Amino acid sequence: EIARFFLSFTQSESCGKCAPCRLGTTQLLEILTRITQGKGRIEDLQNIRELGETIITSSLCGLGQTAPKPALSTLKYFLKEYEDHILENRCAGATCDSMVISACQHSCPAGIDVPNYVAAIASGKYEKAVEIIMERNPFPAVCGRICVHPCEFKCRRGELDEPVAIRSLKRFASDWYFDHIGKAKEPFAVTKDQKVAVVGAGPAGLTCAYFLAEMGYAVTVFEGQSVAGGMLGIAIPEFRLPRKVIQAEIEHIERSGVEIRYNSPIDARHTVNDLLEEGYHSVFIGAGAQSSKRIDIPGEEEGLVGIHYGLQFLTDIRTGKEIQLKGKVVVLGGGNVAIDVARTAPRVGARDVQIFYRRTKEEMPAWEKDIDEAIEEGIVINPLWAPKQIMHQGGKVTGIEFMRSMTVFDEEGRSSLSVDENVTQVVEAETIIISIGQAPDISFLSKDSQLERALWGSLVVDENTLSTNIPGVFAGGDFTTGPSIIINAIASGRRAALAIDKYLKGEKGRVEIVDEKTAMKEDIGLALDEETEEERPRIKIQLEKPEERVTDFREVEKGFSKEEAHREAMRCLRCDLEEK
């Protein structure tokens, strides 16, 4: 869109004395306009390159010699965005109006019809709101708590005052739904002869299973644990995501017709190939990223008392293992797991918890809301410190030494991390919890598996269809991307379901996922008045008091009341109703 805007200006300034400039920029503008309207073709990319270079080399003045450069440079450095516009009909910036029904819906990886479910909430139609959400996402209550809401970052209301609290509205409607209705009306009917196996009962796997069941397939999910939910069920702390919330949605999926076989791992003894031989016509692998990364510094020894790994630490607590910390705790890392670990530690006895992160606080990948809540609970964050060695004595941790880290830039402006070994500090600690990231664990695949591995430890899949090199086998979610946000896993699971459906029907080609404009203002009963566009601040979510909530695992965030939900939903500007 930026390249098109620049070219529209320069094209109008062309004097017309040379054809390459006058006619060439006109043709280039037509191509870019077509792409921003969602009508582009993949061959347009090569046409832009060739046409742009021709204009530059054959124009007689500086205007023609420079006009194509924004198009060429954006194509060079943002090729993925061009491809997404053409192949996926997606504009990451939600700025191409012809492609975007509403910025919130377009920015949601799952493409949930946000304006209509918000309008349904404003009208008091809570069941209708949840039905709209579940058209794309079978985990509304979970996402109402832990989704990082990319939709809100693009909400046009934010240009007026503050974005609509979309995530909190989702939580309100889904909590009402499970309190008052809860059960699936009836299981989806099995109308297809083929059956599908899903490996892993995490968000991606269960989403894939749910939508395949909706399409009429018999689906069996193989889960190695005794509980479903993946990271939702065994790692995210109770104070962020209560077990009863996860369980309600898992039971809803099961009642919809999905069979989950617990304590049924797929491994070297029962392989993916075995599933195909047992009569499953397709297999989706959604095994997640549940392997903690090591930090590989001196002192990180097996069996050393006081060293924990973030994911296992959270899993042990979530599954009921008795863990009691004491004294000083150091957490290494800056992601969501590190923050969850740090906030959990005081709840199991730690009296002094510090996070050390090698980059700046602003660069921490954890959700900003959770970082703020951690600080409220007394967690100290120390940025720009890299671990050097773990100190220990008599088989027990005594502390850890850090080096000052810094960001440096090369001549081309690329950043990298450097350390100053002359600036160090030693921090005393009885416990060190390493939370520097997770990775997919493919050890469950048999050694003779023909599935093609990626260099970084997962499987090679087609970006659009999520198909592997073995016909009928698909993979997605964190298992193929590495740790990501829950809505990405859900979107991946639904994409896989659509791809598997095409495969089982014998159809070829890309999976097309588009935003749909499914309702108009009168359909949902929302009366828009002039007050909607007046400045009305976002309703703040109430939290439990920090000094009280750190004593147990009660849910920290409180939901909206009916009156608050109505007022917040009425702030929606209904961008989807604009004439495009």
GUMARVO-245534 format. One record per residue (C-alpha): z, y, x. Coordinates in pm, whole numbers, padded with zeros to 5 digits, always signed. Each point is the difference from the previous one (the first is absolute). Layout:
// residues N
ZYX...
//
This chain:
// residues 580
+00000+00000+00000+00077+00238+00289-00332-00080+00167-00182+00052-00329+00173+00333-00061-00087+00127+00349-00360-00114-00032-00041+00161-00342+00091+00333+00158-00218-00033+00310-00293-00136-00200+00000+00308-00221-00008+00221+00312-00309-00166+00148-00282+00251+00047-00275-00255-00069-00213+00082+00304+00020-00360+00125-00025-00305-00223+00259-00218+00180+00275+00247-00080-00100+00105-00350-00119-00334-00134+00212-00224+00221+00332+00158-00096-00105-00014-00367-00060-00375+00029+00325-00047+00193+00191+00189-00268-00156-00218-00270+00118-00316+00179+00356+00130+00047+00014+00118-00361-00111-00341-00120+00272-00168+00208+00273+00231-00135-00116-00085-00353+00047-00371+00062-00375-00065-00003-00049-00053+00372-00180-00293+00161+00098-00165+00326-00335+00095+00155+00096+00365-00053+00225-00022+00305-00289-00073+00235-00211+00261-00178+00269+00262+00068+00004-00090+00369-00378+00007+00043-00058+00307-00215+00285+00192+00162-00124-00071+00353-00355+00096-00099+00115+00333-00143+00203+00079+00313-00280-00078+00246-00287+00163-00187+00150+00312-00161-00090+00334+00156+00332+00184-00035+00372-00057+00035+00053-00045-00372-00219-00308-00023+00122-00129+00335+00364+00001-00116-00010-00044-00380-00012-00385+00005+00288-00033+00248+00285-00016-00257-00181-00284-00177-00063-00186+00326+00353+00048+00134+00169-00105-00325-00229-00302-00016+00099-00090+00357+00375+00039-00038+00044-00077-00371-00254-00277-00053+00251-00201-00207+00030+00287-00249-00379+00014-00040-00013-00377-00051+00282+00014-00255-00188+00266-00197-00313-00215-00006+00132-00356-00019+00335+00040-00178-00062+00319-00201+00322+00132+00155+00082+00346+00134+00319-00019+00205+00063+00372-00037-00067-00010-00376-00210+00316+00046-00340-00119-00121+00033+00094-00367-00294-00208-00118+00170-00317+00130+00355+00081-00104+00127-00031-00358+00343+00120+00109+00139+00043+00350+00310-00210-00073-00194-00299-00133-00258+00023+00278+00271+00016+00269+00179-00309-00130-00123-00300+00203+00018-00209-00318-00179+00264-00208+00270+00010-00269-00085+00226-00294+00280+00244+00076-00088+00283-00243-00005-00230-00301+00326-00179+00069+00171+00333+00071-00141+00129-00330+00127-00312-00177+00350+00066+00136-00020+00361-00117-00085-00133-00347+00287-00250+00002-00239-00297+00019+00179-00182+00281-00142-00345-00070-00350+00147+00002+00076+00167+00334+00101-00330+00160-00305-00175-00144-00220+00263+00166+00177-00049+00335-00026-00378-00022-00377+00020-00037+00002+00051+00378+00357-00075+00114+00236-00278-00115+00297+00158+00183+00069+00329-00182+00380-00011+00030-00010-00088+00370-00257+00270+00075+00205+00242-00208+00264-00033+00271-00164-00065+00337-00361+00119-00023-00065+00292+00236-00213+00153-00278-00322+00118+00168-00093+00119-00349+00263+00274+00016-00133+00135+00329-00330+00080-00174+00146+00113-00333-00163+00330-00100+00326+00114-00157+00124+00040+00357-00238+00295+00040+00187+00176-00281+00361-00093+00083+00089-00363+00078-00177-00334-00060+00083-00196-00312+00265-00265+00076-00246-00282-00069+00198-00275+00172+00320+00083-00187-00186+00008-00331-00137-00345+00078+00354-00121+00060+00125+00150-00326-00271-00164-00211+00027-00339+00169+00380-00004-00019-00025+00075-00371-00260-00275-00038+00209-00270+00166+00315+00112-00182-00166-00006-00343-00292-00244+00025-00009-00169+00337-00181-00319-00087-00374-00050+00017-00130-00023-00353-00159-00336+00078-00149-00176+00304-00358+00078+00090-00227-00272-00135-00158-00233+00256-00371+00026-00075-00151-00101+00335-00038-00348+00146+00067+00109+00359+00351+00033+00139+00122+00227+00279+00281-00032+00256+00185+00301+00138+00198-00022+00324+00301+00232-00010+00185+00151-00296+00010+00354+00134-00152+00307-00170-00357-00082+00108+00023-00369-00090+00167+00051-00338-00238+00283-00090-00298-00218+00082+00149-00286-00203+00079+00226-00297-00350+00140-00033-00164-00338+00055+00217-00138-00280-00106+00294-00216-00363-00098+00068+00071-00351-00127+00059-00199+00320+00279-00250+00057+00193+00139+00298+00268-00161+00215+00197+00204+00254+00151-00184+00298+00312+00175+00130+00196-00122+00301+00323+00178-00097+00233-00077-00288-00070+00343-00150-00322+00186-00074-00092+00357+00083-00062-00023+00373+00156+00299+00174+00103+00135-00340+00223-00299-00060+00144-00069+00343+00002+00323+00199+00007+00329-00193+00369+00085-00055+00162-00023-00340+00087+00371+00005-00373+00080-00002-00133-00290-00208+00246-00200-00212-00069-00372-00021+00002+00008-00380-00295+00242+00005-00211-00228+00219+00103-00307-00195-00098+00157-00333-00354+00063+00121-00036-00339+00168+00112-00170-00322-00250+00212-00192-00277-00123+00231+00115-00361-00040+00010+00033-00379-00355+00134+00016-00111-00343+00117+00038+00005+00379+00170-00308+00148+00219+00067+00306+00104-00300+00209+00308+00096+00198+00102-00160+00330-00362-00110+00038-00123+00134+00333-00360-00026+00111+00018-00112+00362-00134-00259+00243+00116-00279-00233-00151+00150-00315-00294+00216+00101-00246+00237-00161-00267-00268+00042+00228-00244-00182+00011+00238-00296-00378+00001-00018-00007-00379+00022+00261-00022-00278-00244+00159-00241+00070+00371+00028-00332+00179-00015+00121+00306+00190+00302+00106+00207+00146+00346+00057+00232+00048+00299+00252+00279-00049+00268-00107+00246+00107+00354+00093+00118+00135+00335+00344-00151+00047+00017-00054+00375+00216+00256+00186-00140+00145+00321+00197-00027+00324+00056+00308+00211-00031-00182+00335+00254+00186+00213+00263-00138+00240+00302-00136-00183-00190-00111-00309+00119-00355+00043+00021-00293-00235+00352-00072-00115+00148+00334+00105+00274+00088-00248-00069+00335-00165-00381+00000-00008-00170-00021-00337-00357+00049-00119-00042+00231-00295-00186-00222-00239+00221-00302+00058+00312+00218-00027-00108+00128-00341-00106-00347-00112+00334-00152+00098+00188+00259-00202-00236-00012-00298+00022-00379-00020+00380-00001+00008+00079-00081+00362+00339+00136+00104-00055+00274+00258+00274+00238+00106-00070+00273+00253+00255+00213+00177+00007+00298+00230-00315+00168+00125-00348-00109-00101-00330+00111+00155-00323-00048-00196-00331+00012+00186-00304+00113-00197-00118+00262-00246-00162-00190-00285+00121-00100-00344+00170-00315+00130+00191+00202+00261+00124+00243-00265+00098-00286-00233+00186-00169+00285+00184+00319+00096+00106+00067-00360+00108-00361-00048+00218-00010+00313+00283+00225-00134+00003-00205-00318+00093-00309+00204+00265+00159+00220-00164+00216+00268+00181+00329+00060-00252+00182+00221-00374-00053-00047-00272+00171+00203-00378-00035-00011-00197+00051+00321-00373+00059-00030-00251+00057+00277-00193+00274-00181+00103+00310-00194+00185-00016-00332-00311+00138-00171-00202-00293+00135+00232-00264-00142-00212-00220-00230+00291-00059-00239-00007+00165-00340+00140+00354+00033+00217-00044-00309+00173-00300+00155+00049+00182+00331+00171+00285-00185+00222-00240-00193+00095-00176+00325+00104+00330+00155+00208+00077-00311+00178-00331+00057+00097+00097+00354-00276-00172+00197-00082+00191+00320-00367+00011+00104-00081+00047+00368-00372+00065+00057-00192-00014+00329+00202-00278+00162-00160-00325+00120+00214-00309+00075+00017-00101+00367+00246-00291+00008+00271-00164-00208+00341-00008+00167+00215-00310-00044+00300-00176+00146+00135-00347-00062-00284-00082-00237+00070+00301-00222-00179+00330-00047+00184+00301+00143-00262+00271-00028-00357+00107+00065-00168+00235+00248-00271+00241-00114-00267+00206+00175-00124+00335-00125-00343-00040-00161-00262+00262-00068-00347+00041-00142-00270+00094+00251-00364+00089-00054-00305-00081+00210-00293+00234+00070-00166-00095-00330+00313+00071-00202+00095-00361-00065+00374-00061-00011+00198-00278+00161+00365-00075+00064+00157+00047+00342+00355-00042+00129+00206+00183+00262+00204-00267+00177+00207+00271+00169+00146+00115-00332+00214-00280-00141+00310-00063-00204+00216-00303-00070+00128-00048-00354+00291-00234-00068-00055-00248-00282+00136-00329-00125-00318-00070-00195-00366+00078+00062-00250-00058-00279-00364-00003+00110-00231+00124-00275-00321+00105+00171-00244-00166-00238-00123-00322-00154-00310-00210+00037-00166-00283-00195+00116-00347+00096-00290-00246+00006+00202-00284+00149-00014-00173-00340-00372-00061+00053-00078-00336+00155-00134+00005+00356-00330-00149-00112-00048+00256-00278-00351+00142+00001+00114+00336-00136-00118+00274+00235+00287+00190+00160-00002+00371+00075+00095+00114+00350+00325+00156-00119+00128-00315-00165-00121-00016-00359-00319-00126-00162-00345+00156+00003-00096+00098-00355-00280+00193-00164+00132+00349-00068-00141+00012-00351+00036-00355-00132+00291-00115+00220-00186-00327+00056+00057-00199+00320-00255-00202+00195+00081-00306-00214-00167+00009-00344+00255+00031-00277+00285+00117+00224+00109+00363-00028+00285+00195+00161+00155+00341-00053+00304+00223-00019+00222+00054+00303-00119-00335+00135-00334+00156+00094+00090+00368+00042+00346-00019+00154+00301+00170-00165-00106+00250-00263+00121+00151-00327+00047-00213-00309-00277+00163-00203-00250-00094+00272+00108-00363-00027-00034+00013-00378-00346+00155+00026-00098-00268+00251+00122-00277-00230-00202+00130-00294-00308+00043+00219+00037-00361+00112+00026-00116-00361-00324+00178-00087-00170-00144+00310+00118-00353-00078-00125+00036-00356-00345+00100+00130+00003-00290+00247+00093-00257-00263-00272+00132-00230-00253-00044+00277-00063+00373+00021-00067+00177+00329+00033+00359+00108+00274+00258+00036+00311+00036-00212-00035+00323-00197+00327+00172-00089-00037+00332-00180+00232+00243-00174-00041-00014-00375+00041+00281-00248+00145-00209-00279+00148+00250-00241-00024+00358-00113+00265+00248-00103-00006-00091-00370+00019-00374+00074+00339+00033+00163+00146+00263-00228+00101+00251+00269-00022+00360-00113-00078+00228+00292+00127+00354-00046+00000+00316+00206+00350-00076+00129-00137-00295+00197-00154+00235+00254+00305+00223+00031+00217-00047+00305+00248-00277-00077+00182-00156+00295+00005-00375+00040+00308-00174-00138+00215-00123+00286+00106-00363+00014+00377-00043+00020+00154-00215+00273+00335-00171+00036+00236+00202+00221-00045-00090+00370+00369-00060+00064+00016-00243-00293-00330-00184+00031+00053-00105+00364+00294-00216-00107-00215-00251-00188-00357-00095-00093-00026+00186-00332-00343+00150-00069-00007+00346+00154-00266+00165-00213+00060+00061-00369-00283+00003-00250-00111+00262-00251+00154+00029-00343-00240+00003-00297+00023+00377-00023-00062+00044+00373-00294-00241-00005-00158+00187-00291+00041+00338+00169-00138-00128+00331-00296-00175-00161-00087+00320-00189-00055+00171+00337-00322-00202+00047-00309+00222-00005-00229-00287-00117-00263+00063+00267-00184-00306-00132-00105+00194-00310-00185+00267+00198-00373+00014-00047-00163-00117+00325
//
